[in-house]
Amino acid sequence: VSPFLNLPVPTQFMRPLLLDPDAPAVIFHGETITRAQLDRRACQIANLLTEAGAGHGTHVGIALSRNADLVAAVLGIWKVGGAYVPLLAHYPEQRLQSMVETAGITHILCDDKTRVQLPECFASMEVPLSNHTKDTFDAVPLAESDLAEILFTSGSTGQPKGVMLRHRAVANLYLQVKNLLTPYPGNVLCSTNSVFDCFLMETLVALALGRTVVLADEEEMMLPWKLAKLVSEHDTAVFEMTPTRLQMCLNNEAFQQAADHIRVLLVGGEALTKNLQQPFHAHSSGDLINMYGPSESTIYTTFSPLKPDDTITIGKTLENIRAYVLDEQMRPVLPTACGELCIAGECLA
């Protein structure tokens, strides 16, 4: 067991905020939002939520356009003591209703664009973003057992389920990401949709580490040449993506040229293959780390740094996490035998 600072990520963010409030927190469309500006916006959102009746233990849906407010909204929800539930306003009404009911959502943050996309049945829950006159807020103390996020799985193996991530598990994730990224100074690119677990690492955890988040918009997320521009123009050292997305990017000449700006690429979500491992190293001197972990284990469970000719595995567990290969009776199998991978430790939802 490795000791870790069991403080909620929003509390960890206060340290870089107080040390250098004017440092850049989020870069979006070439505009820089400082740590102090991001915190003030989060306070405004917290005041809006409080006036709408949200408080400690409230589950708040986030159905917002992709900009710096998306990040501030998570901080604002945590300030009132709530847990956030990422939603996409254009989801089918039945799926949204299922998510709202399952997660016990009582409030939904929205903006002018997403408000018209949400089904009318949610009108009473909507909290439209606006510029609140009060930009200070006394944050509610958070306990380690409080929920930080309810994240819905894709539903590829059945009915989508809400994974409940506690602040303690996210605090342990903070330690893991800190240890992983310490050798790689620079900005973190957020090109993941908010409904995926990696979004939390690319934004709130990165901010707590004192990093600057380069936020891609909806179009930039999808187009390799636009991602390449963000990477090359904003000292984007840390990037994470699925192998499928990496394949798409490595087929693009602009991305090939920008790849050497990447100091570390975290790949996960799918099986990594040799036909991606070697081309990445051909275009970038950065490190490649294969990551594995279900949403229920707070994003990452195992990691494996890979050189160009290394055998690809999911590697070994991160700190404070245990993994076992077990048979039908939950007994460890012999070496080389098949079994089911079971995970334990501080990471569990």
Rosetta blueprint (number, residue, H / E / L):
1 V L
2 S L
3 P L
4 F L
5 L L
6 N L
7 L L
8 P L
9 V H
10 P H
11 T H
12 Q H
13 F H
14 M H
15 R H
16 P H
17 L H
18 L H
19 L H
20 D L
21 P L
22 D L
23 A L
24 P E
25 A E
26 V E
27 I E
28 F E
29 H L
30 G L
31 E E
32 T E
33 I E
34 T E
35 R H
36 A H
37 Q H
38 L H
39 D H
40 R H
41 R H
42 A H
43 C H
44 Q H
45 I H
46 A H
47 N H
48 L H
49 L H
50 T H
51 E H
52 A L
53 G L
54 A L
55 G L
56 H L
57 G L
58 T L
59 H E
60 V E
61 G E
62 I E
63 A E
64 L L
65 S L
66 R L
67 N L
68 A H
69 D H
70 L H
71 V H
72 A H
73 A H
74 V H
75 L H
76 G H
77 I H
78 W H
79 K H
80 V L
81 G L
82 G L
83 A E
84 Y E
85 V E
86 P E
87 L L
88 L L
89 A L
90 H L
91 Y L
92 P L
93 E H
94 Q H
95 R H
96 L H
97 Q H
98 S H
99 M H
100 V H
101 E H
102 T H
103 A H
104 G L
105 I E
106 T E
107 H E
108 I E
109 L E
110 C E
111 D L
112 D H
113 K H
114 T H
115 R H
116 V L
117 Q L
118 L L
119 P L
120 E H
121 C H
122 F H
123 A H
124 S H
125 M H
126 E E
127 V E
128 P E
129 L L
130 S L
131 N L
132 H L
133 T L
134 K L
135 D L
136 T L
137 F L
138 D L
139 A L
140 V L
141 P L
142 L L
143 A L
144 E L
145 S L
146 D L
147 L E
148 A E
149 E E
150 I E
151 L E
152 F E
153 T L
154 S L
155 G L
156 S L
157 T L
158 G L
159 Q L
160 P L
161 K L
162 G E
163 V E
164 M E
165 L E
166 R E
167 H H
168 R H
169 A H
170 V H
171 A H
172 N H
173 L H
174 Y H
175 L H
176 Q H
177 V H
178 K H
179 N H
180 L H
181 L H
182 T L
183 P L
184 Y L
185 P L
186 G L
187 N E
188 V E
189 L E
190 C E
191 S L
192 T L
193 N L
194 S L
195 V L
196 F L
197 D L
198 C H
199 F H
200 L H
201 M H
202 E H
203 T H
204 L H
205 V H
206 A H
207 L H
208 A H
209 L L
210 G L
211 R L
212 T L
213 V E
214 V E
215 L E
216 A L
217 D L
218 E L
219 E L
220 E L
221 M L
222 M L
223 L L
224 P H
225 W H
226 K H
227 L H
228 A H
229 K H
230 L H
231 V H
232 S H
233 E H
234 H L
235 D L
236 T E
237 A E
238 V E
239 F E
240 E E
241 M E
242 T L
243 P H
244 T H
245 R H
246 L H
247 Q H
248 M H
249 C H
250 L H
251 N L
252 N L
253 E H
254 A H
255 F H
256 Q H
257 Q H
258 A H
259 A H
260 D H
261 H H
262 I L
263 R L
264 V E
265 L E
266 L E
267 V E
268 G L
269 G L
270 E L
271 A L
272 L L
273 T L
274 K H
275 N H
276 L H
277 Q H
278 Q H
279 P H
280 F H
281 H H
282 A H
283 H H
284 S L
285 S L
286 G L
287 D E
288 L E
289 I E
290 N E
291 M E
292 Y E
293 G L
294 P L
295 S H
296 E H
297 S H
298 T L
299 I L
300 Y L
301 T L
302 T E
303 F E
304 S E
305 P E
306 L E
307 K L
308 P L
309 D L
310 D L
311 T L
312 I L
313 T L
314 I L
315 G L
316 K E
317 T E
318 L L
319 E L
320 N L
321 I E
322 R E
323 A E
324 Y E
325 V E
326 L E
327 D L
328 E L
329 Q L
330 M L
331 R L
332 P E
333 V L
334 L L
335 P L
336 T L
337 A L
338 C L
339 G L
340 E E
341 L E
342 C E
343 I E
344 A E
345 G E
346 E L
347 C L
348 L L
349 A L
